[in-house]
């Protein structure tokens, strides 16, 4: 199951990179289609970058053993290159046939994998055990994201971002 978890995490990052980079390639055609300045379309890109920052801050790799977090972080980061390569190939091969809307739909289709993931991929046992212990000892952290914005951690949070 751990191998499946790692594989799905890697695939998720590949698909995320695909979506993110395909949008870079189709910003100009989108602006032309809707007759809006490119700057307005890039505002969506800016919001996306901010949301990525929030998402990366709110989650991460706590389910992996501490000894392998660095390695897994590297593996996940390497998947971005493949996602960008796939989006470039899709753009080059398919844009003239399916247009920018079709390319966006390609990015949506893999989201159907979520049905499989939510059904068959379970939380790691260590995560479930830690959660059970925290609940029984009434030490469950409800809003860990907010703690990184407290005074003692704010400098680290801002420099990491």
N, C-alpha and C positions, 0 to 999 in steps of 0.2 A: 504494500500500500504506500510506503514511503517513496518508493521509486515512481509510482504513479503520481503522487503529490508533486514531486519535483518536476516530473515531465509536464504536468498540467500547468504548473507555475511558469515554467519556461515557455510553453506554448502561449500562455496568456500574455506574456511579455512580448513575444514575437507578434502576436495579433495587435497588441496595443501599439507597438512601433509601426506596424502596417497602417493602422488607422491614422495615427498621428502624422506620419510622413506623407501619406497620400493626400491629406488635407493641404499640406504645404504646396504640393504640385498642382492642385486644382483651385487654389484661392483666386487666381486671376480669372479663369473662366466663370467662376461663381459670381465674381464682381461684375463681369460683363453681362451675364444672364439677367441679373437683378438690377443692373444699371446703378450700381452704388460704387463709391470710391473704394479702391483696394484697401485703404486705411481702415475703413469700417469693417471689412471682412477680416482683416488682421486683428481686430479687437477680439473676435471670437478665439483666435489663436492665443492671444494674451490671456484670456480667461481660462483657456484650456491649460496653459502652463501653470497658472496659479492653482488650479484644481489638482493638477498632478502633484504639485508641492504639498498641498493639504493631504492628498491621498497617501503620498509616500510618508508623510509625517505620522499619519493616523494609523498606518499598518506597517508591516514589514515582515521580518523574518524570524519572529520570536518562536515559531514552532520548530525551527531547526536547532539542533544542539549547538551550543555556543562554539564548540570547536570547528564546526563546518560553516558558520555563517559567512565568513569572509569568502570562502570558496563558492558558496551558493550565490552570494552577491555578485561575484565575478561571472558566474555562469549566466545569471539572469541578465546582467548588463550586456553580455555578449550576444544575447538574443535580439537586442535592438538592431544590431547590424544586419541580421538576417531579415527582420521585419522591414527595415528600410530598403534592403535589396529587393524583397518581394513586391513592395509598393512601387518601386522604380520599374520593375519588370511589368507589373500590371498596367502601369501608366503607359509605358512604351508600347506594349502589345495590344492593349484593349481600349485606350482612350478614344481613338478614332471610331471604334465600333459601338461602344456603350456610353461614351460621354462621362461627364463628371458625376452625374447621378448614378450611373451604373457602378462607377468605382466606389462611391459611398455605400452602395448596397452590398458590394463585396465585403466591405468592412463590417457590415451589420450581420451578415450570414454566420460568421463564426460565433456570434453571441448565442446562437442556438446550442452551442456546447455547454452553456450554463445549465441547461436542463439536465444534461448528463452529469455534470459536475455536482450540482446540488442534490441529485438523486443518489449517486453512487460513491462520491468521494467524501469520506467522513473526516472529522477533525482528528488530528493526531492524538494518540492516547495520552501523551505527556501533557498536552494542552488541556484535555478534558480533566485529567487528574489534578493539575494545578488549579483549574477553575473550581473543581469540587472542594479542594482544600480551602481556597480563598473564601468560598461561600460558607463552609461550615465554621470557619474561624472569623467570619464577618470582616474579612480584609479585602473583599473584592473591590477592584479599582473600577469605578464607573465611568470616569471621564479622564483617562490618562492623557489625552491630547491637550487638555487645558493646563496640565501641570508643566508642560515644557514652556509655557509662556509666563510662568511665575518669575519673580525677580531673580532668584538664584540661578535659573536656567536660561533666562532670556538671551544672554550674550551667546551661549552655546547654540541655542536655536537659531538665532539670526546668522551667526557665522556659518553654521551648517547649511543653511538655506542659500 
